[in-house]
Every structure is written in structure tokens, then in C-alpha cells.
């Protein structure tokens, strides 16, 4: 197995950060034949900006026309569709509606439709009031008109990057978790990165550190051309019966700052409402705020009045690594380093496209002498409701998490393999265990028993 | 373990006090094959995890701990001829009644003459209460806490307990027995919700009770480090037990033919425990959340007797009348009264949503047949006699100002 081979003395590419962008980059370079190492300071991958988003695969219809972001989102969307079946990744082909709720918003629709067409998203369709009601009978009475974006889809925000990184590992990439980069020196040819697990030698460095992108630039280059201004987004997840309340992704008319509050289904059979957009200085505080959540709940009920009769399953908040400017901050430095910064809110959609772009940036500089291995396609376990689940086949060892129907076999698989879960959060993202309506009321005991001694961040105070 | 049957007389979903009591009564009545399914690895339900007294007084006239009580219920059922299958999840309820299940053996379908739903209740989570702050480890329901303690795992050493229902005192006792010292109990209202458990009072010494207090924020990254209170105070703590506000564990109803009662969240039933779909019955905390194990047990016996009659002599198909109601009543069980023999539930159970005083009346054909002055609080049981079928029953609550 390639991933059990001894670490090389010197890597071609060191990627700092195992968020969705880092995972897609690792996949792209490893499949091209580069010797790749991913350095992640958290206990597990996807622990920063990538842990909380709305799980939409965007078309880029509303991205600034002609921008790098628009190009990366379009390319990322296309590549996801191309590779997802081979990696076992799900897709909920919901489509989206951009809905006007006031006269001003209704007046803004034609401009937005024009922008979508300019961005190459030409399969859009205007819906007047009656057509909108027919498309989404559950909408609140204030909904005026909308346009449909058929190729806005829903995906699994954690299985996708996990699959990218698993494929990278299958092509020889190394992944080091709990490995914080604390410094580094470039000698004109190579980097020696100082990390919490000792020095790492590499030819090139890619900074995909998300919320710490500016700090890593500063640490390694002594300069940075942007500052991260974290933007928090809080979400409310409703229990599975609410899944039936909406078919499309219900988008508002976006403002300059944010895509606004979205109501959409999830690939796991829930319905979510969010995010807020709150600027803050902290890069770690993903705290929830009760009055904000109450307001979010009220807004959700204006969009879909029937939500008033549905139960909340979970709450979460994500931090988007925004900068002082709206556009992506991808730049190449003379010190064999590329910074991939400011990937605010379209990272999940754009990640594969960003990886294509960064590969090209890197190869423009020099023709690599890598030999691309025969591609392999490791499949990740399916935890989406769009395909048969593990509990539907024999030998699953029993259902451990009854709300999300997670089996013992799924937990054991997630605790083993090439990239085992190392924290409860990581295990939840891989399996959805404890993420359902009871939030661990029934399964906490069995889960603690099953994971004992397996997680670097244990569940109980005694470990 | 024997294989699951493809066809059977009675399937009982949930091996807690209500389900086991009903199974035992039906099997003892004779002439029926009864299986009980439970998704947990062991039968017995919630009492299995409550390592303290008092259990069993009503049922066995003995003072027992939760686990020994659960064991007794299981033994009684087995000796009556009931077959119990654990590790089986019911995944869907279909007309018939037919149910879909999964276990380690894979998915299966069971056709029955009667199905009793006794899936119990669970506590309302931090998420449903929209409590703010971070999401560290160490925020648990009482149920999760007791599951962890049962296997000797301590999630924290000095937690805060939110809530003062009976279950909060159960959490407190479980903590004490495990050597965990709660630093405070928090109650949003001005009084303790549980009828004061005087016998437990001394044990509360050392854990201050903070009334008129809410939790505004949870602090901590990996683990809980503190909770901020609505009073402005911050408590240093390494855990939070979010206790009580039980609700029926009824997700199976969502995509089933069975009508749910929007007030209780459980199935709508008549006094026989019959649901809106033929052949389905319900009993225990699924009906209204939450009562004691002893209450659920006697409810299981009563509805079990009705199921036995249904299978042997039949019950009238007439679904009867909905009980009308007026005033601030938050829930009513049963919701319907049907004609038939004197079996099943023997009283009406009511709940109120806020603490209040008032006059509670039961009307039959427009005239008052029973009444009482009410002083009640949320989560407390209020009883009225069961009205006769076909008399246009109505429950009326006239508040005299809330206190």
C-alpha cells in the first residue's frame, strides 16, 4: 500500500491545512505524481472553515462575472459531477430558486438572471407568482417571483473532501494531523518547515490554511497581502420530517456581503436554515447566540410557514475565512510557495476547480518531472439518504445511533482505514453518529465504549 | 436468539416498562404469540440506567433500584411466554399492520394482528432549546449521562444540572453515586418543577439551587469550561446536564399512516390505546412524556388487556368522538373516547403549559359531571375520570390568573 511506505526525505509539495481546499489540492498533486504531505494542526481534517457550511454545490451563477472565483466554481462543479460516482459521493439534484420577497428584490431579478447568463449559467428560468407556488407550494405568502437555477445541487460537505484526501493517500500522499507549522526557512531550492512533529523538507509549499492563511504567509514569508476577517454563519438543522417541506434550495436575493439566509434540504434527509453573516475578529469562536438563533428560526418560518410545527435537531456555526476584499486571494510567491487564501463561502463548490487552477499555476513555472501513477478510485462509505445505507445490508453489527441509523460496522470502519477518525467531531463527520434528534441521549454510552482508546481527543474525562 | 417471525399475533415495539407489562398481560391471557422488539442490546428500557431507588413499589410492593426492576420486568415477561428480540430497529410502520425492521441479520418485514408502540420518551436537547455558546464535549442529557455511568465512564467531574423535574434529581443522585459533584442546579422559573422529593432533599445539600435563572451561553472549546447565566454570573464547570422536558420519541410516526397528536407529539389514541390506523396501539411515555416507570407499567397492563380483548373478542370498530376542550390545556390523553367494554385507560390525563390556578371541569352533553380546583405546573400529571362514549365529552379549564 502506498500510504504505508516510509516518508520520503523530501516532499515535492507540502500543503498546509486539511480543509476542503487542502484535500482537493492534495488529490490533484498526488494524482499528478507529486510526493505530497498534508500538514493539519487539528486532531482531524475539516476542523476549521470546512466544518460548517450549507453543503450546496453552486454553479457560480451569482459570482462576480469574469472572476477567478466564477471560473473555479464552474470548474469545481463540473469536476465533482464527473468524479463523484467513482468516489461513491452523493448528489441531490434539487435545483435552486432565487426568490424575491419584496418589490425591490423582484426588480433585482432580471439583473441577477443576466449575471447568471454572463457566468455561463444559461439554463435558468423565470417563475412568476403562480409558477413559483406550483414549484414550491409551502412558501410563505410574501414570496413574489423567482428564477430557477436547475444545476444548484446538494452534496455531502464532509464525505467529499474525505474522498479527495483518501484518493490522495491512495496515490502516496502523507497526511499528518496534530501537526502545526510553527516556522520555516527557504534555502533557494527547498523549504524546511518547522512543525510540532519535527522538520519537514519540501520543494514547494501551498498555504491552504483557511482561517490562518494570513498568519502562515506571515510566518513563512514575513509578509502577507491580505488579512483574514472571519465571518460567522449560524445554522439551524430541522429533523427529518421537515425534509419534505421544500424541493429546491431556497435562496434569497443576495446582497453585496452575503448570499443571505438559505433554506434547503440536506443529503442526510434534514432541512437547514442559515447562515447568518457576522463579522468578528476571533478565528476560533464559532459560538452560537440564542437571540440570533431565535431570529433565524423566525426567518425560516416566514420562508416556510410549516416549519413552525417541526423540531430542531441541531445547531452549528461555521467561520468563513473572508478577507478585506471579496475575491479569492490566490498568489504565487518567488519562494516556491503558493497561497490559496480568502476562499470565503464557495470553497466546497470551488475546491476541485481551485486545485486545477493551482496545479496550472505551479506547472506554468516549471515542467514537473513527476510520473503520474495509474489512477485509483477508492470509494468512501455512503452516509447519504440518496443511496442505500449500511443498515440496509446484513452483518452491520446492529444500529448504534438510532436517530441517524449509524451502524456499529460503520463506526468501526471510520475508526480504521487509511484516515481513521481521531476526534469525536471527526467521527461524527464521517458517520453522523450522535448528530440526530436525540444528540446522544441513546447512543453516548455505547459510542464511548466503542471509541475507548481510539481517539486522540477522548469522549470521557477519565481517559 | 431465535429468528424474527415473518408473521405473529402481537409485536410490541419497545422493551421498557409499558411494553413489557403489556406483553406479559397479553401472553398471560393466552392464545397469542407475542414478541417484543427493542433496538438496544438489552431489554428493560430506561430504568436499566437508573442505578438508584425508588422503583417497583406500585408493581412489586418492593423497593428496588432501576436495573433490578428492569430485570424483574424482563423475567416476568419471559416466564409468561413472551419472546424478546434485542438489537432490532423498527424502520417503518405500514398498514396491515406490517412493520419493517433491521438487525444484524439485515432488513426484514413482520406482519402482525396487532402492533403496540411503546417507544418511550427522550429529553429535549440543548439544540432544541437554542442554548447559545460553543459546542464542546460534556453537554449531555440525563439519559446519555446514565448510559455513560452505567459502563463506568465519567464524562465530567463538576457539572451544572439544568432543570428541576424529577429526572434532574435522578441525574443528581446518579452523579453522587458515581462520585461526581454537581456545582449547581439551574431552574428558569421561580419554583422547582418536581413535587418536592423531600426524601431526597438532604442529598441536595451541597448543590445550590439557582431559581429564575437561565443558561445564556456555554463556554469551552474541546470541553466545557463554564456556563454563563442570565443573571450575569459565570459558573466554572466541566459539564452541563440538560435535563427533562421529555417528549415522545415518535419519529416513526412521521412517514406512517398513524395520525400524530400535535399537542403531545405522540400518536392520537382512544381509551383502548388504539391509534388511527387499524391494528396499531400505543402505551407509555410515547403518549405524552413523561411519567414514572410505575405509571407506564400500569398503562401497559391496561392497554395490554384491551389488545387481548381486541384479538379474542374484537373491539367495536367505531372510532368514537374526540374529546373537546377549552382553556389553557396543553395536552390531553386519550384524545378520543370510543364505545366498548370497560377496558384500557381508566382516567383522562391532562397537562398545562404554564403554572396556573383554575377550575377544571369535565362536561358530558353540556353538563358538568366532574370538577376540581387546579393548582398545577408544567410537566405534572392532572387526572379526571374517563367520560362515557357518545356523550359529547368536553374538558374545560378556566384559569384564575396565573401565578
Interface residues (C-beta under 8 A of the other chain):
Chain A: X236 X237 X239 X240 X241 X284 X285 X286 X287 X288 X289 X290 X293 X294 X297 X309 X311 X312 X313 X314 X315 X316 X391 X392 X393 X394 X395 X396 X397 X398 X399 X402 X403 X405 X424 X437 X438 X439 X440 X441 X442 X443 X444 X445 X446 X448 X449 X452 X457 X459 X460 X461 X462
Chain B: X39 X40 X41 X49 X87 X89 X91 X102 X103 X104 X105 X106 X107 X122 X123 X125 X126 X127 X128 X130 X131 X132 X133 X134 X135 X137 X138 X140 X141 X143 X144 X145 X147 X148 X150 X151 X153 X154 X155 X156 X157 X216 X217 X221 X222 X223 X238 X249 X251 X254 X255 X262
